[in-house]
Amino acid sequence: KPVRCCFRGKTGRGSKAPTYARGLIFKLEQRLVPRAWSFKPRKKEYFGAMNLKQEFAALTPSLVDLRRDFHQHPEIAFEEHRTSGILADRLEQMGLRVQRGVGGTGIIADLKGELPGATVLVRAGVAYASQTAGRMHACGHDGHASIALHVAQVFAHHRSELPGKYRFVFQPAEEIVQGAKAMLRDAPNLLEGVSAAVGLHLWNDHEAGWVGVRSGPSFAAPDAFNLTIHGRGGHAAAPHRAIDPISIGAQVINALQTLVSRETDPLEASVITIATLRAGSGVHNIIPERAELLGTLRTFNLELRPYLQRRIEEVAQGVSQALGGHATLEWLHGPPAVVNDAALTASDRSRFRILRAVRRIRRRAARQACARPAPRPDRRR
């Protein structure tokens, strides 16, 4: 449960305010580790949240430089050889047990603490302005890889104080959602003994320092489809002698949206998007024989997903046949939706609240010790 605390003390010479604050902070920071993974901290030196903050602050320049280096040298799915090599070399320098080439270019790095505890899996995708024509990092995987690497560096420094085991997984080919399957195929024991898996995703809609924690469905199941509409080619001046696949495609696009607005429960969420339409050979007066529509279906509900997949094919085929053509559909099935464990999410949310409380106490203690006012912390962070 989140800890609410209020500290009041006298100020001035001889005041014990900072001492009392340190006692409260110590009790709060002990709560940062779940009881199942708890450990006894050393008398003066322990794996505390504020110590971590200072260490990560010192590593920030290195983290930013590595992220920019990855961003300048993007590598597409299963070709992340340079990125994978840099990550593996640095993880080995930290003393972690590293497996290279898992699933092609994936990495598994194990860090075992010297105290007993559970196994936690930390997952990151691998992937400043790109220096490679036609390629870029657009989903933040360069940042994810850099963050996970520096988390491993700090944890390795505190190996003697860590409970349990930490498995850092750098997954390739996330942009085509094939990397996880490839890694599990090469390392079937990847999840063996793992009690919890954690990860993060950069989010540009929020300011730096903001942390979002959500229980239940968080990222939708991404299914892609290639829809081809077959018609009959002809001259643009004689459309009655042709079957226009572009016109049919326009009708199909509009009809597919009714699957969201009229066949999906308003309390559920789904998205159907046609992102690409290709037809013709670039001339102004020829009706093509076919049109290609590339789209995606996003769902959270396990029952709604196969229903909409079936209905997309039925609607595309029905509209096409009604207008004289026909359609063929190819599915590229993605992974299931990300559903965060409620208990683990609640634990993380409580930890963030405790960290905020710790910052408040430290600021208040510093203010009372030096008798200088300090700005109130932003409650949104």
PLY file of the C-alpha trace (Angstrom):
ply
format ascii 1.0
element vertex 381
property float x
property float y
property float z
element edge 379
property int vertex1
property int vertex2
end_header
0.00 0.00 0.00
1.23 3.57 -0.60
2.74 5.21 2.47
1.46 8.60 3.54
3.66 10.45 5.96
4.02 13.90 7.43
7.13 15.15 9.21
7.15 18.10 11.56
10.11 19.17 13.64
11.77 22.19 15.14
14.31 24.19 13.19
17.36 26.07 14.29
20.65 25.12 15.92
20.60 21.73 17.58
17.50 20.60 15.69
17.17 16.87 15.08
14.95 17.32 12.06
17.38 15.84 9.51
17.98 12.80 11.77
14.27 12.12 12.10
13.86 12.53 8.36
16.62 10.02 7.67
14.87 7.51 9.91
11.62 7.91 8.01
13.42 7.69 4.68
15.15 4.47 5.76
11.79 2.92 6.68
10.24 4.02 3.43
13.12 2.78 1.30
12.91 -0.62 2.98
9.38 -0.79 1.56
10.69 -0.34 -1.98
11.48 -4.05 -2.25
8.55 -6.55 -2.10
8.59 -8.76 0.98
9.09 -11.88 -1.13
12.35 -10.36 -2.38
13.31 -8.51 0.80
16.83 -8.43 2.18
18.61 -6.90 5.13
20.50 -3.74 4.17
23.93 -3.05 5.56
24.24 -0.73 8.48
25.47 2.29 6.54
25.46 1.23 2.93
22.46 -0.28 1.18
20.70 -0.46 -2.16
18.49 2.60 -1.58
16.33 4.54 -4.01
18.11 7.84 -3.51
21.51 6.20 -3.98
20.23 4.83 -7.28
19.08 8.27 -8.33
22.57 9.67 -7.84
24.20 6.81 -9.71
21.86 7.08 -12.67
22.35 10.85 -12.73
26.08 10.26 -13.06
25.47 7.81 -15.92
23.07 10.08 -17.81
25.69 11.45 -20.24
26.77 7.90 -21.13
23.14 6.80 -21.56
22.33 9.73 -23.86
25.48 9.24 -25.94
24.75 5.54 -26.46
21.15 6.20 -27.41
22.25 8.79 -29.97
24.85 6.42 -31.36
22.18 3.73 -31.86
19.89 6.31 -33.41
22.58 7.39 -35.87
23.18 3.78 -36.95
19.76 2.10 -37.23
19.57 -1.55 -38.23
16.40 -3.25 -39.42
14.88 -6.54 -38.25
17.37 -9.36 -37.64
20.24 -7.20 -38.97
21.13 -5.52 -35.67
24.69 -6.88 -35.70
26.47 -3.66 -34.75
23.95 -2.80 -32.03
23.99 -6.33 -30.64
27.79 -6.42 -30.58
28.07 -3.15 -28.64
25.50 -4.28 -26.06
27.03 -7.75 -25.60
30.58 -6.38 -25.22
29.53 -3.89 -22.54
27.44 -6.45 -20.67
30.40 -8.85 -20.58
32.61 -6.05 -19.26
30.14 -5.66 -16.37
30.59 -9.33 -15.47
27.20 -10.59 -16.68
26.84 -14.02 -18.26
25.94 -13.21 -21.87
24.39 -15.32 -24.62
24.82 -13.82 -28.09
22.92 -14.51 -31.29
19.70 -15.69 -29.63
16.98 -15.64 -32.26
19.47 -14.21 -34.74
20.73 -11.04 -33.09
19.09 -11.17 -29.64
20.96 -11.10 -26.32
20.31 -12.72 -22.95
22.39 -11.46 -20.03
22.07 -12.92 -16.51
23.05 -11.09 -13.33
22.88 -13.13 -10.14
22.71 -11.31 -6.83
24.51 -12.69 -3.80
21.30 -12.83 -1.75
18.43 -15.31 -2.28
15.36 -14.14 -4.16
13.16 -14.46 -7.23
14.15 -14.10 -10.88
13.09 -10.92 -12.69
13.23 -10.51 -16.47
14.03 -7.04 -17.83
13.11 -6.70 -21.50
14.19 -4.11 -24.08
13.91 -3.78 -27.85
17.07 -3.17 -29.90
17.12 -1.44 -33.01
20.70 11.45 -33.71
19.39 11.80 -37.08
19.96 8.57 -38.90
23.14 8.35 -40.92
21.74 5.43 -42.93
19.54 6.33 -45.88
16.05 4.87 -45.74
16.34 3.62 -42.15
15.57 5.19 -38.79
14.60 4.46 -35.20
10.98 5.63 -34.94
9.69 3.58 -31.99
12.25 4.36 -29.31
14.08 1.02 -29.28
17.41 2.85 -29.29
16.38 4.45 -25.99
15.06 1.19 -24.56
18.33 -0.64 -25.25
20.43 2.16 -23.77
18.27 2.35 -20.64
18.34 -1.41 -20.01
22.12 -1.52 -20.49
22.70 1.19 -17.89
20.25 -0.43 -15.46
22.37 -3.57 -15.80
25.50 -1.51 -15.11
24.12 -0.10 -11.86
22.76 -3.47 -10.73
26.11 -5.13 -11.47
27.79 -2.55 -9.25
25.45 -3.58 -6.40
25.62 -7.31 -7.03
26.48 -8.07 -3.39
23.35 -6.29 -2.17
20.90 -7.69 -4.72
18.43 -10.47 -3.96
17.61 -13.04 -6.60
18.52 -13.06 -10.26
18.00 -10.54 -13.06
17.80 -11.57 -16.71
18.24 -8.77 -19.25
16.72 -9.62 -22.62
17.48 -7.49 -25.69
14.92 -8.54 -28.29
15.58 -8.02 -32.01
13.08 -7.37 -34.81
10.43 -5.80 -32.64
9.18 -3.60 -35.48
7.95 -6.72 -37.30
6.90 -8.46 -34.04
8.95 -11.57 -34.83
11.91 -11.23 -32.46
10.33 -12.77 -29.35
9.32 -15.95 -31.20
12.81 -16.28 -32.67
14.46 -15.91 -29.26
12.13 -18.46 -27.64
12.83 -20.86 -30.50
16.59 -20.61 -29.90
16.34 -20.42 -26.10
13.26 -22.39 -25.00
14.31 -22.01 -21.33
14.34 -18.21 -21.59
11.43 -17.82 -19.17
12.32 -20.78 -16.96
12.18 -19.78 -13.29
11.17 -16.20 -14.08
8.76 -14.80 -11.47
8.06 -11.46 -13.15
8.89 -9.63 -16.38
9.23 -5.86 -16.54
9.81 -3.42 -19.37
9.17 0.13 -20.45
8.30 2.08 -23.57
9.25 5.66 -24.32
6.21 7.89 -24.79
6.57 11.28 -26.47
3.14 12.56 -25.42
4.33 13.19 -21.84
7.07 15.32 -20.34
10.37 13.93 -19.10
10.14 12.44 -15.62
6.55 11.27 -16.06
5.93 7.57 -15.40
2.77 5.79 -16.53
1.71 2.53 -14.88
-1.37 0.66 -16.07
-2.87 -2.64 -14.98
-4.70 -4.96 -17.35
-4.62 -4.48 -21.17
-1.99 -1.90 -22.08
-0.83 -2.56 -25.65
-3.16 -4.03 -28.27
-2.62 -7.18 -30.30
-1.26 -5.96 -33.68
-2.47 -7.96 -36.67
-1.60 -6.83 -40.20
-3.36 -7.77 -43.42
-2.74 -7.50 -47.15
-6.01 -7.10 -49.06
-5.98 -7.40 -52.86
-9.04 -6.34 -54.87
-9.25 -7.83 -58.35
-11.17 -6.05 -61.11
-10.81 -5.66 -64.87
-8.57 -3.11 -66.49
-9.67 -0.67 -69.15
-9.47 2.86 -70.50
-10.47 5.70 -68.23
-12.72 7.11 -70.97
-14.74 3.85 -71.08
-15.20 2.85 -67.39
-18.34 0.85 -68.26
-16.14 -1.73 -69.96
-13.91 -2.13 -66.90
-14.32 -3.11 -63.26
-12.55 -0.41 -61.29
-10.67 -1.88 -58.28
-9.86 1.61 -56.97
-13.53 2.47 -56.71
-14.20 -0.88 -55.04
-11.31 -0.25 -52.65
-12.78 3.09 -51.60
-16.09 1.40 -50.78
-14.30 -1.35 -48.84
-12.37 1.17 -46.75
-15.58 2.94 -45.72
-17.41 -0.34 -45.04
-14.63 -1.64 -42.78
-15.07 1.30 -40.42
-18.60 0.14 -39.61
-17.06 -2.93 -37.99
-15.68 -0.61 -35.31
-18.62 1.77 -35.01
-21.48 -0.74 -35.41
-20.19 -4.22 -34.57
-17.83 -3.56 -31.66
-19.19 -3.15 -28.13
-18.84 0.55 -27.19
-17.15 -0.57 -23.96
-14.49 -2.44 -25.91
-11.70 -0.97 -28.05
-10.66 -1.81 -31.58
-8.97 -0.08 -34.49
-9.04 -0.89 -38.20
-6.74 1.25 -40.34
-5.90 1.08 -44.03
-2.44 2.62 -44.18
-1.43 1.95 -47.80
-3.33 1.82 -51.10
-1.42 0.87 -54.26
-2.96 0.70 -57.72
-2.11 1.55 -61.30
1.14 2.20 -63.08
1.38 5.96 -62.65
-0.59 7.03 -65.75
-3.68 9.24 -65.88
-5.97 7.32 -68.22
-5.75 3.60 -67.43
-7.98 1.74 -64.96
-5.80 -0.94 -63.33
-6.67 -4.59 -62.93
-6.14 -4.70 -59.20
-5.60 -2.61 -56.09
-3.66 -3.51 -52.95
-4.73 -2.32 -49.51
-2.40 -2.78 -46.53
-3.94 -2.38 -43.11
-3.82 -3.25 -39.43
-6.27 -4.50 -36.82
-5.69 -3.67 -33.15
-7.67 -5.36 -30.37
-7.48 -6.13 -26.65
-10.32 -8.62 -26.31
-9.42 -12.25 -27.06
-12.91 -13.00 -28.41
-13.25 -9.81 -30.45
-9.95 -10.40 -32.27
-10.97 -13.52 -34.30
-14.46 -12.10 -34.86
-13.15 -8.94 -36.53
-10.61 -10.92 -38.53
-13.45 -12.98 -39.98
-15.67 -9.95 -40.57
-12.93 -7.99 -42.37
-12.64 -10.80 -44.91
-16.42 -11.11 -45.26
-16.96 -7.38 -45.77
-14.09 -7.04 -48.26
-15.27 -10.02 -50.25
-18.95 -9.03 -50.12
-18.41 -5.43 -51.25
-16.02 -6.51 -54.00
-18.40 -9.12 -55.38
-21.35 -6.72 -55.22
-19.42 -4.35 -57.49
-18.26 -7.03 -59.93
-14.83 -7.89 -58.56
-13.43 -10.19 -55.90
-10.95 -9.95 -53.04
-8.16 -12.04 -51.53
-6.87 -11.51 -48.00
-3.58 -12.47 -46.35
-3.13 -12.15 -42.58
0.14 -11.44 -40.77
-0.76 -12.38 -37.21
1.02 -10.53 -34.42
1.49 -11.39 -30.74
-1.38 -11.21 -28.24
-2.16 -8.02 -26.34
0.07 -6.93 -23.46
-1.92 -7.48 -20.26
-0.12 -6.22 -17.16
-0.44 -8.25 -13.97
-2.66 -6.34 -11.53
-0.69 -7.22 -8.39
2.71 -6.41 -9.89
1.37 -3.16 -11.34
-0.08 -2.13 -7.98
3.29 -2.84 -6.38
5.08 -0.66 -8.96
2.56 2.14 -8.53
3.06 2.06 -4.76
6.82 2.22 -5.24
6.55 5.35 -7.37
4.34 6.95 -4.73
6.88 6.05 -2.05
9.66 7.60 -4.12
7.64 10.78 -4.32
7.12 10.71 -0.55
10.86 10.20 -0.03
11.61 13.26 -2.17
9.13 15.32 -0.18
10.68 14.31 3.14
14.20 15.05 1.94
13.18 18.45 0.62
11.32 19.26 3.83
14.27 18.13 5.97
16.66 20.26 3.93
14.32 23.25 4.18
14.01 22.95 7.96
17.72 22.37 8.44
18.74 25.50 6.57
15.54 27.51 7.20
15.13 28.28 3.52
11.90 27.74 1.61
11.83 25.18 -1.19
9.36 24.88 -4.07
6.64 22.31 -3.70
7.20 19.18 -5.80
5.10 18.64 -8.89
2.35 16.22 -7.86
2.06 14.87 -11.37
5.49 13.23 -11.23
0 1
1 2
2 3
3 4
4 5
5 6
6 7
7 8
8 9
9 10
10 11
11 12
12 13
13 14
14 15
15 16
16 17
17 18
18 19
19 20
20 21
21 22
22 23
23 24
24 25
25 26
26 27
27 28
28 29
29 30
30 31
31 32
32 33
33 34
34 35
35 36
36 37
37 38
38 39
39 40
40 41
41 42
42 43
43 44
44 45
45 46
46 47
47 48
48 49
49 50
50 51
51 52
52 53
53 54
54 55
55 56
56 57
57 58
58 59
59 60
60 61
61 62
62 63
63 64
64 65
65 66
66 67
67 68
68 69
69 70
70 71
71 72
72 73
73 74
74 75
75 76
76 77
77 78
78 79
79 80
80 81
81 82
82 83
83 84
84 85
85 86
86 87
87 88
88 89
89 90
90 91
91 92
92 93
93 94
94 95
95 96
96 97
97 98
98 99
99 100
100 101
101 102
102 103
103 104
104 105
105 106
106 107
107 108
108 109
109 110
110 111
111 112
112 113
113 114
114 115
115 116
116 117
117 118
118 119
119 120
120 121
121 122
122 123
123 124
124 125
125 126
127 128
128 129
129 130
130 131
131 132
132 133
133 134
134 135
135 136
136 137
137 138
138 139
139 140
140 141
141 142
142 143
143 144
144 145
145 146
146 147
147 148
148 149
149 150
150 151
151 152
152 153
153 154
154 155
155 156
156 157
157 158
158 159
159 160
160 161
161 162
162 163
163 164
164 165
165 166
166 167
167 168
168 169
169 170
170 171
171 172
172 173
173 174
174 175
175 176
176 177
177 178
178 179
179 180
180 181
181 182
182 183
183 184
184 185
185 186
186 187
187 188
188 189
189 190
190 191
191 192
192 193
193 194
194 195
195 196
196 197
197 198
198 199
199 200
200 201
201 202
202 203
203 204
204 205
205 206
206 207
207 208
208 209
209 210
210 211
211 212
212 213
213 214
214 215
215 216
216 217
217 218
218 219
219 220
220 221
221 222
222 223
223 224
224 225
225 226
226 227
227 228
228 229
229 230
230 231
231 232
232 233
233 234
234 235
235 236
236 237
237 238
238 239
239 240
240 241
241 242
242 243
243 244
244 245
245 246
246 247
247 248
248 249
249 250
250 251
251 252
252 253
253 254
254 255
255 256
256 257
257 258
258 259
259 260
260 261
261 262
262 263
263 264
264 265
265 266
266 267
267 268
268 269
269 270
270 271
271 272
272 273
273 274
274 275
275 276
276 277
277 278
278 279
279 280
280 281
281 282
282 283
283 284
284 285
285 286
286 287
287 288
288 289
289 290
290 291
291 292
292 293
293 294
294 295
295 296
296 297
297 298
298 299
299 300
300 301
301 302
302 303
303 304
304 305
305 306
306 307
307 308
308 309
309 310
310 311
311 312
312 313
313 314
314 315
315 316
316 317
317 318
318 319
319 320
320 321
321 322
322 323
323 324
324 325
325 326
326 327
327 328
328 329
329 330
330 331
331 332
332 333
333 334
334 335
335 336
336 337
337 338
338 339
339 340
340 341
341 342
342 343
343 344
344 345
345 346
346 347
347 348
348 349
349 350
350 351
351 352
352 353
353 354
354 355
355 356
356 357
357 358
358 359
359 360
360 361
361 362
362 363
363 364
364 365
365 366
366 367
367 368
368 369
369 370
370 371
371 372
372 373
373 374
374 375
375 376
376 377
377 378
378 379
379 380
